[in-house]
Amino acid sequence: MKNIDSATQERIKQWLSDEYDQETIEKIKALQNANNENELIDAFYKDLAFGTGGLRGVMGIGPNRINKYTVGKATQGLANFLLNNNTNEEVRVAVSYDSRNNSKEFAKLVANVFSANNIKVFLFNELRPTPMLSFAIRHFRCHSGVMLTASHNPKEYNGYKAYWNDGCQLVAPQDQQVIDEVNKIKSVKDIKFTPIASNITLVDEKFDAIYIEANKKLSLSPKEIAHQKDLKIVYSSIHGTGISIVPAMLKSWGFNQVHLVEEQATPDGNFPTVKYPNPEEEDAMQMAINKGAQVDADIVMATDPDADRVGLAVKNSNGAFQLLNGNQIGSLLTHYILSVKHDLKDLKPNDYIVLTIVTSNLIADIAKNFNVKAYHTLTGFKYIGNLITSLLGKEQFLVGGEESYGYLVGDLVRDKDAVNSCAFIAEMAA
């Protein structure tokens, strides 16, 4: 192991101590016995950074990987921050997870650590999308929340998204304050792993109806849907969480012809039918497009593993399906929302839309055409969510989005919501 520097060797030595479980120790020894220096160096040369977006990385052993110890450390740091800043009240958090390998186990671990710190936890008992986690934080009046997901990264990855009490991902100053607390934890002994079961409340499928009903109230054209209830929709969850709620959402809005891509309908962290589970990629959308052609669908939609991004294909003038890019989808959604509200004489002087600085200005031009204010934020939907919170009670958010296929209609959540977007895209198509 001559190529491994002393600091990295010290980290390896620490992980071989009895603070860590036997399975982890055996895996480290196996790498040593195989002289796998490259893997040892990459897994141990640094700590996986808890950044402004939380954690994201390859799963495996070592401080530079996603595993129960790095997830536990992040959770203990977040717990310490919440307890230090809410000394006179019961602290509450919500936890959900996607279809990735180990996401469910990590979610249970996160809930256990929070509960061990005497924090009340609302844990989804089955996988559910990121936007439902954001909605749950607001519904249960939580101080924070955690989503176990690596969005549309390859199957080797997992991640940990931390949320604030408004349902938005952490932004300044809380993001850096949480990072500081996480970095203070130097030993596994500082992490409370033993759960207090009475502090954990399971969130079951009854919550789906609450989320669906809240979104249904946002519908702008229920009469149009009634006329076009046979609109043919193809939907794929690309082995992700969307299957748990998108078909039910579409049905509740009145769409009766929703065809699933069955080969991709089962949640599976190996994402066996695609290279990357990313609806921005044509390859990931291909099976859905094929199904669309087979059933002569009107529109084809697919969501990423945590159902916060949506891809869309529509028929071109030749009758063949054509993928729309993120700017096109955002422009169509914005025009639809504003034009219907205009026709209903429901546009108000304090209405506004939001887009990020890398998103097409066509969206802002559409808003200008309707005399609706358009705000630009930094890249990242958390900045849109934070703006919605900051303007609450003063101005009315209508729709927001970014070019990377993330959109939100209405202010029920503070993150991009592909479930909500699928319903509005279908309504727009009707």
N, C-alpha and C positions, 0 to 999 in steps of 0.2 A: 504493500500500500504506500509506496514511496512517493506517489504523486499527490497524496492527500495532505493538505497543509494541517498545521497543528490545531488551529481553531476548529476545523471541520472534524478532525479526529476527536477533539474534546466533546463535540456535540454527539458524535457516534457513541462515545464512551458513556455519556450521560443517558442516552436512550437504551443502553445495555444494562442499566441499573435496575434494581427491583421496584422502582417507581412505575415501570412500564410492564405491560402484560407479557406473558410467556410467548404468545403467538407473534407479537411484534419483535421480541428479542430473537426468536428463531429465524424470522425473515431477514433481520439484519445480519445474523451469523451466516445465513445461506449466501447472501451477497458477498460477504467477506471470504467465505470458502471458495466462491466462484471467481474471486479476484475481480469482481465487477466494480472497478474504480469509478467509471463514468456515472453509474447509477448512484453509488454512494455519495459521490461529490455533489451531484445535482440535488439529491434528496436532503443533504445535511449541511451544505455550505452556507446556508442562510435560513432565517425564519421566513415563512410565507407571510408576506406583508398583509396586515389588515389595513386596507386602503379606504378611500372615501366611498367606494362601492362595496365594502366588505371584503370577503375572501373569494378567490377563484383560482383553481389550480388543478393539477393532475392528482388523482387519488393514489395513495400509497403510504408507505412508512416514511418517517422523518419529518423534521420541522418545516421543510419546504414543500410539503404535500398536504392534501386534504385527507385528514384521518380523524379519529375520535379525539385525539389529544389537541390538535390544532383547532378543531371545531369547539372542543370543550374550553380551550383557552379564550377563544373569541367570545364565547357565551359568558364566561366568568367575568371578563372585562366589561362587557355590556351590562351585565347584572350589577357589577360594582358601581358603574356610572349611574344607573337608574336608581339604585338604593341611596347613593350619596346625594342625589338631586331631588329625591322625593321622600324625605325622612318622616313626614307626618301623614302619609296615606298608604293604602295597600297598592303595591305596584302590580300592574297587569300587562301581560304580553300575549301576542298571538303567534302561532307557529304553523307553517304549512310546508309542503314539499312537492317536488315534481316526480317524474317517472324515472329519473336517473338511478343507476345502480348505487345502492347504499343511502339514497336520499331519505327513505323512511326511517332507517336506523339512525341516521344523523339527526333527524327531526325529533325522534324519541329522546336521544341523548341531550339535545338542546333543551327540551322540555324538562328533563330530569335535572339538569344543572340549574335552570331557573327555579324549579320547585325546591331544590335543595337550599337555595338562597331565600326561601320564603316569599317567592314571587308567584302570583297567581297566573297560571298558564291556560290559554285556550288553544288546545292542540287539535288540528284537523285529524280525524281518525282514518281518512283516506286521502290520497293525493288530490290536490286542488290547485288551480292556476294562481299565479302571482297576483293578478288583480283581485281575486277573492280574499287573499291575505290582506291586501290594502283595505278592502271593504270591511273585513272582520275587525281590524284595528279600530276603525271608526265606529263600527256597530257596538263592539264590546267596551268602548271607551278605554282602550289600552294606552299605555305609555310608550310602547314600542312593539316591534314585531320582527320575526325572522323568517325568511323564505330560503329553503334549501334548494338551490338550482344553479345551473351554469348556463342557463338560457339556451342558445343554439350551438354551443361549443361541441366538439367531438365527444364520443362516449367515454373517453378516459377521464374527462373533467367532472368536477362538481364545484359547488360554490355556496356562499352564505351571504345573502343580502339582508342588511339591517335597515329597519324602518323606524320612523319617528311617530309621535302620537297623532299626527294628522293623516297617516297612511302613506306618506311620502318617504322615499329613501332618504337616509341621513344627508343633510347639507350642513354648511358652516352655520354656527360654530360647533354644533354637536358632533359632526363627523370627526374632527380632530380631537375633541375631548374624549370620545370613545376610543379612538386609536391610542391615545395616551394611556388610558386605563388598561387596554389590552397589553400594551408593551410593558406595563409594570409587573405583569405576571411572569415570574422567572422559573417557577417550578410547578410540576404536575400536582404537588401537594397543595398548591394554592387553589386548585379547582375542586369544587364540591360536586362530586359525581353521584352521590347517593340520594335518590329522589325522595320527596315527601309526596306520596300519592294523592293526598287530600288537596294538594295545591294544583292538581291537573284536572281540567275539565275537557272532555272530548267534544269536539264540534262534529256533528253527524250530518247526514243528508238533509235534515230539516232546514239547515242553514241555506241550502241551495235555493229553496223556494223564496226565502227572504231576499236573497241577491237577485234572483230572476224577477221577482215582483217589483223591486225597486227600479230595475232597468226598464221593465215594461212600461212604467209610468213616463219614461222619457220618449217613448214612441211618438213620432210626429204624424204618421199617416196610417193609422189602423184601418181606415176605410179602404185605402189603396191595397193594403195587404189582403183584406177580405175579398177584394175583386181578383187579386192575383195569388190566391193561396196555393195554387198549383204550380207556382214558379218552381222550376226544377233546380235544385241546389245540390252540388257535390261538395262534400266536406271531408277533409282529412286532418286528423290530430297528429300525424307523423309520429305515432307511438308515444304521444305526450298526454298531458293532463286535460287538454281540450275536450276529449271524448267524455269526460265526466260531467260536462255542463253545456257545451255549445249546442249539441242536438236538442237538449231540453229547452234551452233558451230560444232557439229558432221555432220549436214547436209551440212554445207558450206565446210567441208573437203571432202565430197563426200560419206558419209555413208547414205544409203537410208533405211536401215532396223533397225530403232531405235524404240524399243517397250517400252513405258512408263508404270510404275506401277501406273495405274490410281488412285487407292485408296490413293496413297501418293503424287499425282501430284499437289494438291491444297495447296498453302501456308497456314499454320495453326499453330499458336503459341501454340496450345494445344497438338500438335503432337499426335493425337488420336490413331494412329495405333501402336505406339511404347512406351516402357517405357522410353528409352533415345534415342534421335535422333542422335545416334553416330554410323557411319559406321564401327567403330572398333569392335562393338558388333554384335554377330551373330544374336541376336533377331531383331536388327534394319535392318539387311540385308535379313531376312527370306522371306518377301513378294517378294522381287526382285528375290531371288533364286527360289522361287516357280514359278514366272512368267517365269524365264529362262528355267525351266524344261518344262513348258507348251508350250512355243513357240520353243523349241529346240534351244536356243540361243547359240552363241559361247562364249560370255563373258557377265558378269553381273556386273554393276557398280552402286554405290550409293554415294551421297555426303551429308555432314552434313548441318545444317541450313544456314550457311553463305558461303557454297561451297568453303571452303579452304582445306578440307580433303576428300579423296576418298577411298572407300572400293571396293575391286575387288574379284570376284569369277570366277574360270575357271573350266573346266571339267577335272576330273582325268581320270586315265586309265580305270575306270569302267563306264565312261560316266556320273558320278554324279558330281554336282557342289561342289567345295571345295573352302573355303575362303583362301585367301593369307594374311599373316600378313604384317605389314608395312615394315619390312626389306626385305621381299621377293619382294614386289611391287617395292621398291626403287632399289633393285638389278637388277630386270628385266628391268626397265626403263633406268638405267645407262648403262647396257650392250647393250640395243637396240640403244641408242643414240651414244655410242662410236663405236659400231661395224659398224653401217651404215656410220658414218663419216669416219671410217677407210677404208671401201670399196670404198667410194667416193674419197678417198685420200684427205680428208678435215680436218684431225686432224693437229693442229698447235702446235709448241713448247710452246706457252703461254696459251694453253687451260687448264682449270681446272674444277674440280667438288668439291662440298662441302657436308659434312655430319656433324651431331652433334656428340658429344663425346659418347652419349648413343646409337647411331645407329650402326648397324652391320659393322664390318671391312671388310666383304665380298665386300662391295661397294668400299672401298678403294683398295682392292686387284684387283677388276675388272679394276679400273682405272690404276693401276700399270701395269697390263697386256697389256694395250694399250699405256703405257708410258705417261699417263696423270696424272698431279699432283692432289693430293687430299688434301684438307684442312679440318681440324676438328675445329668446333666451340663449344662454350658452348651450353647447351640445350635451345632451343627456336629459331624459324625461324627468329626472328628479327636479330639474330647474323649472320645468313647466308646472309640476306638482307644487313646488314651493311658491311659485307666483300665484297659483290659484288660491292657496292658503292666505297669502299676504293681502290679496284683494277681496277676500271674503267679506260680505256685508257692504262693500263699496261698489263693486262692479260684478257683472254676471258672466261667468265663463260658459261658452257654448261648445267649442270644439278645439282640440289641439293635436299636434302631431309632429313627427320628425321623419326624415327621408328614409330611415332604417325600418320602415314598416310598423311603427308604433303609433297608435292613435287613441284618443279618448273623446267621447261625446258625453257632455254633462259632467257634474262634479261629484259623482258618488264615490269615486276613488281618487287617488293622487298618483297613479302610475298608468302607463299605457295598458290598455285593456282590449285584447283581441276578441274576447267573448262579446263585450259590448259592441265592438267594431263589426263583428260578423253579423249581428242583428241589424245594425244600421246599414251595412252594405246590402244585405238582403232586402231591407225596406226600400232602399234607394233603387235597387234593380226592379222592384215591384212597380 
